[in-house]
């Protein structure tokens, strides 16, 4: 690890200013998991839903990470307050405002409409139409671009996974970039939804699965074999299997690493103990992400700042990680080329 207090040529203060101002792209962040306490309170009052606290301060304290079960509880409460298409549009607009504040020019946000479908009887079409209205607004008014990765929650029956796959088949290309798999890894392997992933892959739709966080390398192997996952959401425990590391290195399969999330969930005890430096030294394709920002008390900007302090990253490394996210984006090559040019222009100006 480099001594972060003596980086040659650039002071830490200048690097941190650079991180705050630089253009960013994010590939692993959950739309519903980005709802702020103030917004949740607004939604709950709109629909007369009782929450564990009735003030923003109280909800902020309730949001504080305790354990995985509590995290899921918060997530499901948020979902239960998303009753209408207007609610979906509200949280998407506020999400895009926060992305714009951090100069996150491109995002692929994970969205779990099945939860609202089941909890609130809100059909998928009005949900996606609301997201698309907000996407258009975000691009026109804020200059930020977003596409959606719709995920199957791992706890639902396989036939309901087929339902989500049907939504993906209908909406792919209309703001929808891929089909994913999220939720508790333990006892919920990708094989459970093999039929759903086969359907979308046969239609040419990319799959992007969460794997290799709370379950080890076997989960990553399954994501690759069952769904030919284009990227791996998390994937940090790949280091436990040298053959898997070599496979990921050779294929240059991008890993969507979310360090603070990993620490909160107990995958690693500290940033210094995180596998990220080993993954990078092994030649793996790494992107940096925030996962569920308010629940883990982080942002994408903060992830870069924390990693820079812990690992002594120089400007070249930081910029390289940002450009990795651009290269790993699920965009047609022409669009990606335009995005690449925009990012390089902003970096040159800095």
C-alpha positions as CSV (number, residue, x, y, z in Angstrom):
1,X,0.0,0.0,0.0
2,X,1.3,3.4,-0.9
3,X,1.9,6.0,1.9
4,X,-1.1,8.3,1.1
5,X,0.5,11.2,3.0
6,X,3.4,11.5,0.5
7,X,2.0,11.0,-3.0
8,X,4.6,12.3,-5.4
9,X,3.7,15.5,-7.2
10,X,0.1,15.9,-5.9
11,X,-1.0,16.6,-2.4
12,X,-3.8,14.7,-0.8
13,X,-5.8,17.9,-0.5
14,X,-5.6,18.5,-4.3
15,X,-6.5,14.8,-5.0
16,X,-9.6,15.1,-2.8
17,X,-10.6,18.3,-4.6
18,X,-10.0,16.5,-7.9
19,X,-12.3,13.6,-6.8
20,X,-15.1,15.9,-5.8
21,X,-15.0,17.8,-9.1
22,X,-14.2,15.0,-11.6
23,X,-16.8,13.4,-13.9
24,X,-18.1,10.1,-12.6
25,X,-20.1,7.1,-13.8
26,X,-21.8,4.6,-11.5
27,X,-23.0,1.1,-12.4
28,X,-24.1,-0.4,-9.1
29,X,-26.5,1.8,-7.1
30,X,-30.1,0.9,-6.1
31,X,-32.8,3.4,-7.0
32,X,-35.1,2.4,-4.0
33,X,-32.0,2.1,-1.8
34,X,-31.2,5.7,-2.5
35,X,-34.4,7.2,-1.1
36,X,-33.4,9.8,1.6
37,X,-35.2,9.9,5.0
38,X,-36.8,13.2,4.2
39,X,-38.3,11.7,1.0
40,X,-39.5,8.6,2.8
41,X,-41.3,10.8,5.4
42,X,-42.9,12.8,2.6
43,X,-44.2,9.6,0.9
44,X,-45.4,8.1,4.2
45,X,-47.4,11.2,5.0
46,X,-48.8,11.3,1.4
47,X,-50.2,7.8,1.9
48,X,-50.8,7.9,5.7
49,X,-48.3,5.1,6.4
50,X,-46.9,4.8,9.9
51,X,-43.1,4.7,10.1
52,X,-40.7,3.8,12.9
53,X,-40.1,7.5,13.4
54,X,-42.0,10.7,12.4
55,X,-39.2,13.1,12.0
56,X,-36.3,13.3,9.5
57,X,-33.8,13.1,12.4
58,X,-35.6,10.0,13.7
59,X,-35.6,8.3,10.4
60,X,-32.0,9.2,9.8
61,X,-31.1,7.4,13.0
62,X,-33.3,4.4,12.0
63,X,-31.5,4.3,8.7
64,X,-28.2,3.8,10.5
65,X,-26.9,0.3,9.5
66,X,-27.2,-2.4,12.2
67,X,-27.3,-5.7,10.4
68,X,-28.5,-7.3,7.2
69,X,-32.0,-8.0,8.5
70,X,-32.5,-4.4,9.5
71,X,-31.2,-3.3,6.1
72,X,-33.9,-5.4,4.4
73,X,-36.5,-4.1,6.8
74,X,-35.7,-0.5,5.7
75,X,-35.7,-1.5,2.1
76,X,-39.2,-3.1,2.3
77,X,-40.6,-0.1,4.2
78,X,-39.4,2.2,1.4
79,X,-41.0,-0.1,-1.1
80,X,-44.3,-0.1,0.8
81,X,-44.4,3.7,0.5
82,X,-44.1,3.6,-3.3
83,X,-47.8,3.4,-4.1
84,X,-48.1,5.4,-7.3
85,X,-46.3,6.2,-10.5
86,X,-45.9,9.7,-9.1
87,X,-44.0,8.3,-6.2
88,X,-41.6,6.5,-8.6
89,X,-41.1,9.6,-10.6
90,X,-40.4,11.6,-7.4
91,X,-37.7,9.3,-6.1
92,X,-36.1,9.0,-9.6
93,X,-35.9,12.8,-10.0
94,X,-34.4,13.2,-6.5
95,X,-31.9,10.4,-7.3
96,X,-30.8,12.2,-10.5
97,X,-30.5,15.5,-8.7
98,X,-28.1,13.8,-6.3
99,X,-26.2,12.2,-9.1
100,X,-25.9,15.6,-10.8
101,X,-24.7,17.2,-7.6
102,X,-21.8,14.7,-7.6
103,X,-21.1,15.2,-11.3
104,X,-22.1,11.6,-12.0
105,X,-22.8,12.0,-15.7
106,X,-23.9,8.4,-16.4
107,X,-25.6,5.9,-14.1
108,X,-27.0,2.4,-14.5
109,X,-29.4,2.1,-11.5
110,X,-30.8,-1.1,-10.2
111,X,-34.6,-1.0,-9.9
112,X,-36.7,-3.7,-8.3
113,X,-40.3,-3.0,-9.5
114,X,-41.5,-6.5,-8.4
115,X,-41.5,-5.2,-4.8
116,X,-43.9,-2.4,-5.6
117,X,-45.9,-4.8,-7.8
118,X,-46.4,-7.2,-4.9
119,X,-46.5,-4.8,-1.9
120,X,-48.6,-2.1,-3.5
121,X,-50.3,-3.7,-6.6
122,X,-48.5,-1.2,-8.8
123,X,-48.1,-2.6,-12.3
124,X,-44.7,-2.5,-14.0
125,X,-45.7,-0.4,-17.0
126,X,-46.6,2.8,-15.0
127,X,-43.5,2.3,-12.9
128,X,-41.2,2.2,-15.9
129,X,-43.1,5.0,-17.6
130,X,-42.5,7.1,-14.5
131,X,-38.8,6.3,-14.4
132,X,-38.6,7.2,-18.1
133,X,-40.2,10.6,-17.5
134,X,-37.7,11.3,-14.8
135,X,-34.8,10.1,-17.0
136,X,-35.8,12.4,-19.8
137,X,-36.1,15.3,-17.3
138,X,-32.7,14.5,-15.8
139,X,-31.0,14.5,-19.2
140,X,-32.7,17.7,-20.4
141,X,-32.5,19.7,-17.2
142,X,-29.5,18.3,-15.3
143,X,-27.4,16.9,-18.1
144,X,-27.1,13.4,-16.5
145,X,-28.0,10.2,-18.2
146,X,-29.4,7.0,-16.6
147,X,-30.5,3.6,-17.7
148,X,-32.1,0.9,-15.5
149,X,-31.0,-2.7,-14.6
150,X,-34.2,-4.4,-13.5
151,X,-33.5,-7.1,-11.0
152,X,-35.2,-10.2,-9.8
153,X,-35.4,-10.3,-6.0
154,X,-33.8,-13.6,-5.0
155,X,-36.5,-14.5,-2.5
156,X,-39.4,-14.8,-5.0
157,X,-40.5,-18.1,-6.6
158,X,-39.0,-19.0,-9.9
159,X,-42.3,-18.5,-11.8
160,X,-42.3,-14.9,-10.6
161,X,-38.8,-14.5,-11.8
162,X,-40.3,-15.5,-15.2
163,X,-42.7,-12.6,-14.8
164,X,-39.9,-10.1,-14.3
165,X,-38.1,-11.6,-17.3
166,X,-41.2,-10.9,-19.4
167,X,-41.1,-7.3,-18.3
168,X,-37.5,-7.1,-19.4
169,X,-38.4,-8.6,-22.8
170,X,-41.0,-5.9,-23.2
171,X,-39.0,-2.9,-22.2
172,X,-35.4,-3.7,-23.2
173,X,-34.0,-0.6,-25.0
174,X,-36.7,1.7,-23.6
175,X,-34.6,2.8,-20.6
176,X,-34.0,-0.8,-19.6
177,X,-30.4,-2.0,-20.1
178,X,-30.2,-5.4,-18.5
179,X,-31.8,-8.0,-16.2
180,X,-30.2,-8.5,-12.8
181,X,-30.5,-10.6,-9.7
182,X,-30.3,-9.0,-6.2
183,X,-31.2,-9.7,-2.6
184,X,-30.0,-12.3,-0.1
185,X,-27.4,-14.6,-1.7
186,X,-27.5,-17.4,0.9
187,X,-29.7,-20.3,-0.2
188,X,-30.8,-18.3,-3.3
189,X,-28.4,-19.2,-6.1
190,X,-28.8,-18.0,-9.7
191,X,-29.8,-21.6,-10.7
192,X,-33.2,-20.8,-9.1
193,X,-33.9,-18.4,-12.0
194,X,-32.1,-20.3,-14.8
195,X,-35.3,-20.3,-17.0
196,X,-35.8,-16.5,-16.7
197,X,-32.2,-15.8,-17.6
198,X,-32.3,-18.2,-20.5
199,X,-35.3,-16.3,-21.9
200,X,-33.7,-12.9,-21.8
201,X,-30.3,-14.1,-23.0
202,X,-31.9,-15.7,-26.0
203,X,-33.4,-12.3,-26.9
204,X,-30.0,-10.6,-26.7
205,X,-30.6,-8.9,-23.3
206,X,-27.5,-8.6,-21.0
207,X,-27.6,-10.1,-17.5
208,X,-25.9,-8.4,-14.6
209,X,-26.0,-10.4,-11.4
210,X,-25.1,-9.7,-7.8
211,X,-22.7,-12.4,-6.6
212,X,-19.7,-13.0,-4.4
213,X,-20.4,-10.8,-1.4
214,X,-22.1,-12.7,1.3
215,X,-21.5,-16.0,-0.5
216,X,-18.1,-16.8,-1.9
217,X,-16.7,-17.8,-5.3
218,X,-19.3,-20.4,-6.0
219,X,-21.9,-17.6,-6.3
220,X,-19.7,-15.9,-8.9
221,X,-19.2,-19.1,-10.9
222,X,-22.9,-19.6,-11.0
223,X,-23.6,-16.1,-12.2
224,X,-21.2,-16.7,-15.0
225,X,-22.4,-20.1,-16.0
226,X,-26.1,-19.7,-15.5
227,X,-26.6,-16.2,-16.8
228,X,-23.3,-15.3,-18.6
229,X,-23.4,-12.3,-16.3
230,X,-21.9,-9.4,-18.3
231,X,-20.6,-7.8,-15.0
232,X,-20.5,-9.1,-11.4
233,X,-22.2,-7.0,-8.8
234,X,-19.7,-7.0,-5.9
235,X,-17.6,-10.0,-6.7
236,X,-15.0,-9.1,-4.0
237,X,-14.7,-12.7,-2.7
238,X,-13.3,-13.9,-6.0
239,X,-9.9,-13.6,-4.2
240,X,-10.7,-16.8,-2.4
241,X,-10.4,-18.9,-5.6
242,X,-7.2,-18.4,-7.7
243,X,-8.8,-20.1,-10.7
244,X,-11.7,-17.7,-10.6
245,X,-9.4,-14.7,-10.3
246,X,-7.5,-15.9,-13.4
247,X,-10.8,-16.5,-15.3
248,X,-12.1,-13.0,-14.4
249,X,-8.7,-11.5,-15.4
250,X,-8.6,-13.3,-18.7
251,X,-12.2,-12.4,-19.6
252,X,-11.8,-8.9,-18.1
253,X,-15.3,-9.3,-16.6
254,X,-16.0,-6.0,-14.7
255,X,-16.5,-6.2,-11.0
256,X,-18.8,-3.6,-9.4
257,X,-17.1,-3.0,-6.1
258,X,-18.9,-1.2,-3.3
259,X,-16.4,-1.0,-0.4
260,X,-18.5,0.7,2.3
261,X,-21.4,-1.7,1.7
262,X,-19.0,-4.6,2.1
263,X,-17.8,-3.3,5.4
264,X,-21.3,-2.7,6.7
265,X,-22.3,-6.2,5.8
266,X,-19.3,-7.6,7.6
267,X,-17.6,-9.0,4.5
268,X,-14.4,-7.3,5.6
269,X,-13.6,-5.7,9.1
270,X,-12.0,-2.5,7.7
271,X,-11.1,-0.7,4.5
272,X,-7.5,-1.7,5.0
273,X,-8.5,-5.4,5.1
274,X,-10.6,-5.1,1.9
275,X,-9.7,-7.3,-1.1
276,X,-9.9,-4.3,-3.5
277,X,-6.1,-3.7,-3.7
278,X,-5.5,-7.5,-4.3
279,X,-8.1,-7.5,-7.0
280,X,-6.6,-4.5,-8.7
281,X,-3.0,-5.9,-8.4
282,X,-4.3,-9.2,-10.0
283,X,-5.3,-7.3,-13.1
284,X,-9.0,-7.5,-12.7
285,X,-11.4,-5.0,-14.2
286,X,-12.7,-2.9,-11.3
287,X,-15.4,-0.2,-11.0
288,X,-16.2,1.7,-7.8
289,X,-19.8,2.2,-6.7
290,X,-22.0,3.2,-3.7
291,X,-24.8,0.5,-3.6
292,X,-27.4,2.0,-1.2
293,X,-25.9,5.4,-0.3
294,X,-28.1,6.7,2.6
295,X,-28.3,3.3,4.2
296,X,-24.5,2.9,4.3
297,X,-23.9,6.6,5.0
298,X,-21.9,7.1,1.8
299,X,-21.9,8.5,-1.8
300,X,-19.9,7.6,-4.8
301,X,-17.7,10.6,-4.2
302,X,-17.2,9.4,-0.6
303,X,-16.2,6.0,-1.9
304,X,-13.4,7.5,-4.0
305,X,-12.3,9.7,-1.1
306,X,-12.3,6.8,1.4
307,X,-10.4,4.5,-0.9
308,X,-7.9,7.2,-1.8
309,X,-7.1,7.7,1.9
310,X,-6.9,4.0,2.7
311,X,-4.9,2.8,-0.4
312,X,-3.0,5.9,-1.4
313,X,-4.4,6.1,-4.9
314,X,-2.8,8.5,-7.3
315,X,-4.7,10.6,-9.8
316,X,-4.0,8.2,-12.6
317,X,-5.5,5.3,-10.7
318,X,-8.6,7.3,-9.8
319,X,-9.2,8.5,-13.3
320,X,-8.6,4.9,-14.6
321,X,-11.4,3.6,-12.4
322,X,-13.8,6.2,-13.6
323,X,-13.0,5.4,-17.2
324,X,-13.4,1.7,-16.4
325,X,-17.0,2.4,-15.5
326,X,-17.5,4.2,-18.8
327,X,-16.1,1.3,-20.7
328,X,-18.2,-1.2,-18.8
329,X,-21.5,0.7,-19.4
330,X,-24.2,-1.2,-21.3
331,X,-24.4,1.2,-24.2
332,X,-24.1,1.0,-28.0
333,X,-20.6,1.7,-29.1
334,X,-21.6,5.0,-30.7
335,X,-23.1,6.3,-27.5
336,X,-20.2,5.0,-25.4
337,X,-17.8,6.8,-27.7
338,X,-19.6,10.1,-27.1
339,X,-19.6,9.5,-23.3
340,X,-15.9,8.6,-23.4
341,X,-15.2,11.9,-25.2
342,X,-17.2,13.9,-22.7
343,X,-15.4,12.4,-19.8
344,X,-11.9,12.9,-21.2
345,X,-12.8,16.5,-22.0
346,X,-13.7,17.1,-18.4
347,X,-10.7,15.4,-17.1
348,X,-8.5,17.5,-19.4
349,X,-10.1,20.6,-18.0
350,X,-9.3,19.6,-14.5
